[in-house]
Amino acid sequence: MVSTTLPLSHRFAQRLPGFSVPCEPMQVASPTLLQFNAQLAEELGLGIDPNDEVQLSRIFTGQELLPGSCPVAQAYAGHQFGGFVPQLGDGRALLLGEAVDRDGQYRDIALKGSGPTPFSRGGDGKAAIGPVLREYVVSEAMYALGIPTTRALAAVGTGETVMRTRSLPGAMLTRVAASHLRVGSFEYAAARRRTDQVRELADFAIERHYADVVGEENRYLELLQAIADRQAKLIAQWMSVGFVHGVMNTDNMTISGETIDYGPCAFMEAYDPAAVFSSIDSMGRYAFSNQPQIARWNLARLAETLLSLIDPEEPQRAAEAATEIITEFESRHNTLYQTNMREKLGLDADSEYDSEDQRLLHDWLGLLQSNQVDYTLAFRSLADAADENTATTLSLFPSGEVEPWLEQWRNRLEKQPISDVASRLRASNPLYIPRNHLVEEALDAASEHGDLKPFKRLLQVLDSPFQEQPESESFATPAPRDFTACYKTFCGT
């Protein structure tokens, strides 16, 4: 066992035995450390030497177990592209246990790509280096952007090849999460008509994430409300930075409100509400603009599993109470979204100007779409425009049709008492996002040539997304149009 100041507990496996099965990580002959998140390790209080790459590579492939580890594969169901699958589960992941971080919060530590489990359904349970590094870089970018997310603790090469459409170098990711409880976890128990297990899971979720609802008269209804509130906030944050998750199945929606499972994800460049980057989303179910509606749909599936707890005596009354929460989700999300977008436009939250602000946003997004302007750079350019330098914004709109909008926007800014709007705009609008072509270049270099320098450099830039980095100008440059036109991402399974 590893010497560390932070032993793991396994409360999930102990308290909810019906939701997991014990499983050991696969043996790896020659693990090699690719990346270690020393800052996150410090947050967790792991107390492991960050310079001992040999030990780190063995720990984060499960060859040596942290004290208290009890590796389990979690069971869950899920609606995948609208179709219900009663048993999915961790087909290539293992929960090692839970750690209490320096803030006293429980955090799951899990491996991905750790080999076959009872839920692998014929798969090999492994992962290639590309999907592992994609999740590492995008999840850490989301964290730097201030968006709730699972995080990457380590990426380790396994030293073996993984067969997909061709042979690829294998790797494992160590993921840290507030928990791995999903909507699909509730669906798993409900599909088996195990109301007792749904209750146990709900009680565990409340204890883990929503302790403030313990004393409520109907804590299960309040649990649904709290989860809906967090999801409304999360999706509004995704929309504000142009993030497209790509596979919003119910097994990929957390109860904690964190972003999870970075498979066919991407950041939108030229503004397009219909943007889809997933190779498996041929119908556009999970397109950029559909994400709020899909979140609402997923929450309705969660609500269905909780009805027998919300009101055991009156199913109709339970359904009406839950329906009210689901129905109100759209307005909650819209309010949060409007708040975020006002900040991105440098506008204060004055209800006197609600209609004017909504019209400004609508017209701005319309200009971005009709001119195929880069979403990130367009919002960032407004900081210069607030400093009376409109050249950057005008350069993005060769037609010049943005000028009347800029005049209306400046008139609106003059009506508010906020000072130093430009600084506020730079703090609200990132300059650097995981540009899809840069992510692919980094992954290709690592996978094809064993070169991690582009990946490490990209990770470094994305660690400070709001801060101008003069030596990193190319990292803010959009991909060539022909690249974006045919860009697709894959699940990596």
CORRAVEN-V501496 format. One record per run of one state. SS is the DSSP state (H for helix, E for strand, C for the rest). FROM is the first residue (numbers start at 1). TO is the last residue. Records with the same first field share a line. If there is no record, write none. Layout:
BEGIN
SS=FROM-TO ; FROM-TO
END
This chain:
BEGIN
C=1-8 ; 10-10 ; 16-16 ; 23-31 ; 37-37 ; 45-52 ; 60-71 ; 75-77 ; 81-82 ; 86-92 ; 101-105 ; 113-113 ; 115-125 ; 127-127 ; 145-148 ; 150-150 ; 164-166 ; 178-181 ; 192-194 ; 210-210 ; 214-218 ; 242-242 ; 245-249 ; 253-253 ; 255-258 ; 260-265 ; 268-269 ; 271-277 ; 279-287 ; 311-314 ; 346-350 ; 372-373 ; 387-390 ; 397-402 ; 414-420 ; 429-435 ; 450-452 ; 463-469 ; 477-480 ; 486-488 ; 490-493
E=9-9 ; 20-22 ; 32-36 ; 72-74 ; 78-80 ; 83-85 ; 93-100 ; 106-112 ; 114-114 ; 126-126 ; 128-128 ; 149-149 ; 151-163 ; 167-177 ; 182-182 ; 243-244 ; 254-254 ; 259-259 ; 266-267 ; 270-270 ; 278-278 ; 374-374 ; 489-489
H=11-15 ; 17-19 ; 38-44 ; 53-59 ; 129-144 ; 183-191 ; 195-209 ; 211-213 ; 219-241 ; 250-252 ; 288-310 ; 315-345 ; 351-371 ; 375-386 ; 391-396 ; 403-413 ; 421-428 ; 436-449 ; 453-462 ; 470-476 ; 481-485
END
